[in-house]
Amino acid sequence: MKILEAKNIDKYFRKPVDFHVLKDINFSIDKGKFVSIMGKSGSGKSTLLYILSTMDTDYEGELYLNNELITGKTEKELSIIRNKEIGFVFQFHYLLSDFSVIENVMLPAKKLGIKTLEEIKEDAFINLKKLGIEHLENKKASQVSGGEKQRVAIARALINNPSIIMGDEPTGNLDSKNADNIFNIFKELSQKQNLSLLIVTHDDDFAKRTDRIITMEDGKIIN
């Protein structure tokens, strides 16, 4: 089953002059697959990720999530889809430093508003436990290490049981040991929970161990 599909995606930057930044992007990601995107700076990786994550709607072509056409939906509809179906993990964790670890993990589920606070807290604790950081639940986010922060960010990304996790350089700020830990967490999510992952990375070692590498150059997919 295809979780994500891009068909004939083109993207232009119009200012200060027209620039064709993404050129006829076509690919799909199946359920449970762990896919990395590589390419030099300026190749269009992050621009593509913003489109795939529904945050940028100014493009030509079609985007499908769970075989449903996402292109053309309203911002309100996209916001719900984004919150429910896509989990995000960035290079910078974007945790709220004055909130506790468990409060940070709960935030997307509170925003979605489907479950009670008790249910959300229970789900958040289960995710912290999966990632081996349940002992940090009541610590302020500012009091945990860089590697732990990224685990908290992953727990937060998982809270609404998304169809896909998208990451932009999620190991870019970590030492090799912590980067390896994060990779292993992603691999386990893919294999044990059949979760799809799409990760932009500069790390060759990380990419080589994923199921598939999409390589970009000058706004095109070259393999």
C-alpha positions as a Python dict, from the first residue, in 0.01 Angstrom:
ca = {
    (1, 'M'): (0, 0, 0),
    (2, 'K'): (126, 346, -93),
    (3, 'I'): (136, 585, 202),
    (4, 'L'): (274, 885, 12),
    (5, 'E'): (290, 961, -359),
    (6, 'A'): (421, 1264, -548),
    (7, 'K'): (316, 1301, -912),
    (8, 'N'): (479, 1552, -1148),
    (9, 'I'): (564, 1799, -870),
    (10, 'D'): (713, 2127, -995),
    (11, 'K'): (800, 2422, -775),
    (12, 'Y'): (907, 2773, -872),
    (13, 'F'): (1044, 3055, -663),
    (14, 'R'): (910, 3373, -823),
    (15, 'K'): (1120, 3637, -648),
    (16, 'P'): (1353, 3811, -715),
    (17, 'V'): (1354, 3619, -1046),
    (18, 'D'): (1183, 3299, -1159),
    (19, 'F'): (1374, 2993, -1040),
    (20, 'H'): (1264, 2637, -1117),
    (21, 'V'): (1356, 2471, -785),
    (22, 'L'): (1182, 2130, -818),
    (23, 'K'): (1151, 1964, -1158),
    (24, 'D'): (900, 1687, -1232),
    (25, 'I'): (929, 1498, -902),
    (26, 'N'): (772, 1150, -912),
    (27, 'F'): (803, 884, -641),
    (28, 'S'): (604, 692, -383),
    (29, 'I'): (664, 540, -39),
    (30, 'D'): (504, 212, 64),
    (31, 'K'): (375, 133, 410),
    (32, 'G'): (651, 36, 654),
    (33, 'K'): (938, 158, 434),
    (34, 'F'): (1228, 364, 572),
    (35, 'V'): (1340, 606, 300),
    (36, 'S'): (1614, 870, 306),
    (37, 'I'): (1660, 1173, 80),
    (38, 'M'): (2015, 1285, 4),
    (39, 'G'): (2170, 1559, -206),
    (40, 'K'): (2400, 1860, -179),
    (41, 'S'): (2282, 2185, -21),
    (42, 'G'): (2054, 2360, -267),
    (43, 'S'): (1944, 2040, -441),
    (44, 'G'): (1583, 2092, -327),
    (45, 'K'): (1556, 1835, -45),
    (46, 'S'): (1407, 2061, 222),
    (47, 'T'): (1182, 2239, -31),
    (48, 'L'): (1044, 1899, -134),
    (49, 'L'): (992, 1796, 229),
    (50, 'Y'): (788, 2113, 294),
    (51, 'I'): (560, 2025, 4),
    (52, 'L'): (529, 1659, 106),
    (53, 'S'): (446, 1764, 462),
    (54, 'T'): (160, 1986, 325),
    (55, 'M'): (318, 2302, 472),
    (56, 'D'): (386, 2447, 126),
    (57, 'T'): (90, 2437, -112),
    (58, 'D'): (235, 2660, -385),
    (59, 'Y'): (340, 2393, -636),
    (60, 'E'): (227, 2222, -955),
    (61, 'G'): (144, 1851, -967),
    (62, 'E'): (-36, 1618, -728),
    (63, 'L'): (34, 1489, -379),
    (64, 'Y'): (-142, 1183, -233),
    (65, 'L'): (-145, 1063, 128),
    (66, 'N'): (-299, 721, 197),
    (67, 'N'): (-420, 723, -167),
    (68, 'E'): (-618, 1044, -103),
    (69, 'L'): (-548, 1354, -313),
    (70, 'I'): (-417, 1622, -77),
    (71, 'T'): (-347, 1889, -339),
    (72, 'G'): (-614, 2158, -342),
    (73, 'K'): (-746, 2104, 9),
    (74, 'T'): (-807, 2406, 234),
    (75, 'E'): (-557, 2513, 499),
    (76, 'K'): (-800, 2398, 770),
    (77, 'E'): (-829, 2051, 612),
    (78, 'L'): (-452, 2032, 568),
    (79, 'S'): (-391, 2129, 929),
    (80, 'I'): (-603, 1835, 1048),
    (81, 'I'): (-436, 1592, 804),
    (82, 'R'): (-89, 1717, 904),
    (83, 'N'): (-160, 1681, 1275),
    (84, 'K'): (-318, 1336, 1246),
    (85, 'E'): (-127, 1164, 966),
    (86, 'I'): (225, 1313, 971),
    (87, 'G'): (476, 1310, 1257),
    (88, 'F'): (765, 1558, 1237),
    (89, 'V'): (1120, 1530, 1368),
    (90, 'F'): (1356, 1818, 1288),
    (91, 'Q'): (1725, 1888, 1342),
    (92, 'F'): (1619, 2122, 1621),
    (93, 'H'): (1368, 1951, 1847),
    (94, 'Y'): (1139, 2255, 1899),
    (95, 'L'): (1039, 2146, 2248),
    (96, 'L'): (879, 2400, 2481),
    (97, 'S'): (1150, 2437, 2744),
    (98, 'D'): (920, 2537, 3031),
    (99, 'F'): (690, 2240, 2972),
    (100, 'S'): (765, 1896, 3114),
    (101, 'V'): (873, 1616, 2883),
    (102, 'I'): (531, 1447, 2896),
    (103, 'E'): (347, 1779, 2836),
    (104, 'N'): (554, 1831, 2520),
    (105, 'V'): (465, 1483, 2395),
    (106, 'M'): (94, 1544, 2463),
    (107, 'L'): (68, 1871, 2265),
    (108, 'P'): (-25, 1741, 1914),
    (109, 'A'): (-293, 1511, 2061),
    (110, 'K'): (-441, 1797, 2263),
    (111, 'K'): (-452, 2003, 1945),
    (112, 'L'): (-628, 1720, 1759),
    (113, 'G'): (-883, 1702, 2042),
    (114, 'I'): (-1011, 1348, 1982),
    (115, 'K'): (-913, 1186, 2313),
    (116, 'T'): (-953, 1286, 2677),
    (117, 'L'): (-657, 1434, 2865),
    (118, 'E'): (-624, 1112, 3064),
    (119, 'E'): (-608, 903, 2747),
    (120, 'I'): (-356, 1141, 2591),
    (121, 'K'): (-134, 1130, 2900),
    (122, 'E'): (-148, 751, 2900),
    (123, 'D'): (-53, 737, 2530),
    (124, 'A'): (230, 986, 2589),
    (125, 'F'): (370, 774, 2872),
    (126, 'I'): (353, 459, 2655),
    (127, 'N'): (554, 639, 2384),
    (128, 'L'): (811, 761, 2636),
    (129, 'K'): (843, 402, 2758),
    (130, 'K'): (892, 273, 2401),
    (131, 'L'): (1184, 514, 2370),
    (132, 'G'): (1332, 430, 2709),
    (133, 'I'): (1283, 774, 2861),
    (134, 'E'): (974, 729, 3080),
    (135, 'H'): (1185, 828, 3384),
    (136, 'L'): (1211, 1181, 3237),
    (137, 'E'): (833, 1239, 3213),
    (138, 'N'): (817, 1517, 3474),
    (139, 'K'): (1149, 1683, 3397),
    (140, 'K'): (1140, 2016, 3217),
    (141, 'A'): (1243, 1982, 2853),
    (142, 'S'): (1528, 2226, 2921),
    (143, 'Q'): (1678, 1981, 3174),
    (144, 'V'): (1736, 1681, 2946),
    (145, 'S'): (2031, 1611, 2713),
    (146, 'G'): (2040, 1663, 2335),
    (147, 'G'): (1994, 1293, 2259),
    (148, 'E'): (1708, 1272, 2507),
    (149, 'K'): (1543, 1582, 2357),
    (150, 'Q'): (1540, 1415, 2018),
    (151, 'R'): (1377, 1105, 2170),
    (152, 'V'): (1112, 1329, 2325),
    (153, 'A'): (1058, 1484, 1980),
    (154, 'I'): (1008, 1134, 1833),
    (155, 'A'): (762, 1043, 2110),
    (156, 'R'): (572, 1364, 2030),
    (157, 'A'): (575, 1277, 1656),
    (158, 'L'): (419, 937, 1736),
    (159, 'I'): (140, 1058, 1968),
    (160, 'N'): (-140, 1066, 1706),
    (161, 'N'): (-38, 732, 1545),
    (162, 'P'): (66, 896, 1216),
    (163, 'S'): (89, 720, 879),
    (164, 'I'): (437, 858, 819),
    (165, 'I'): (722, 1024, 1008),
    (166, 'M'): (907, 1299, 821),
    (167, 'G'): (1245, 1421, 940),
    (168, 'D'): (1474, 1705, 833),
    (169, 'E'): (1829, 1621, 945),
    (170, 'P'): (1705, 1467, 1274),
    (171, 'T'): (2058, 1349, 1364),
    (172, 'G'): (2234, 1662, 1238),
    (173, 'N'): (2299, 1802, 1586),
    (174, 'L'): (2390, 1473, 1755),
    (175, 'D'): (2717, 1291, 1817),
    (176, 'S'): (2766, 956, 1644),
    (177, 'K'): (2645, 748, 1940),
    (178, 'N'): (2319, 942, 1976),
    (179, 'A'): (2275, 954, 1597),
    (180, 'D'): (2307, 574, 1594),
    (181, 'N'): (2046, 546, 1871),
    (182, 'I'): (1801, 760, 1674),
    (183, 'F'): (1860, 554, 1359),
    (184, 'N'): (1789, 232, 1553),
    (185, 'I'): (1466, 381, 1692),
    (186, 'F'): (1352, 471, 1339),
    (187, 'K'): (1445, 125, 1207),
    (188, 'E'): (1248, -41, 1483),
    (189, 'L'): (943, 178, 1416),
    (190, 'S'): (957, 76, 1052),
    (191, 'Q'): (1004, -297, 1119),
    (192, 'K'): (790, -353, 1429),
    (193, 'Q'): (513, -96, 1384),
    (194, 'N'): (510, -94, 1002),
    (195, 'L'): (550, 284, 1010),
    (196, 'S'): (673, 469, 701),
    (197, 'L'): (962, 714, 741),
    (198, 'L'): (1101, 980, 507),
    (199, 'I'): (1420, 1137, 636),
    (200, 'V'): (1631, 1413, 475),
    (201, 'T'): (1993, 1358, 578),
    (202, 'H'): (2353, 1450, 492),
    (203, 'D'): (2478, 1145, 679),
    (204, 'D'): (2598, 877, 433),
    (205, 'D'): (2618, 610, 702),
    (206, 'F'): (2258, 682, 812),
    (207, 'A'): (2124, 677, 454),
    (208, 'K'): (2304, 356, 352),
    (209, 'R'): (2122, 164, 625),
    (210, 'T'): (1772, 278, 519),
    (211, 'D'): (1555, 71, 282),
    (212, 'R'): (1599, 316, -3),
    (213, 'I'): (1788, 634, -88),
    (214, 'I'): (1632, 904, -306),
    (215, 'T'): (1914, 1121, -442),
    (216, 'M'): (1845, 1477, -555),
    (217, 'E'): (2049, 1708, -773),
    (218, 'D'): (1952, 2050, -912),
    (219, 'G'): (1586, 2001, -820),
    (220, 'K'): (1552, 1657, -980),
    (221, 'I'): (1549, 1302, -847),
    (222, 'I'): (1846, 1131, -1012),
    (223, 'N'): (1785, 784, -863),
}
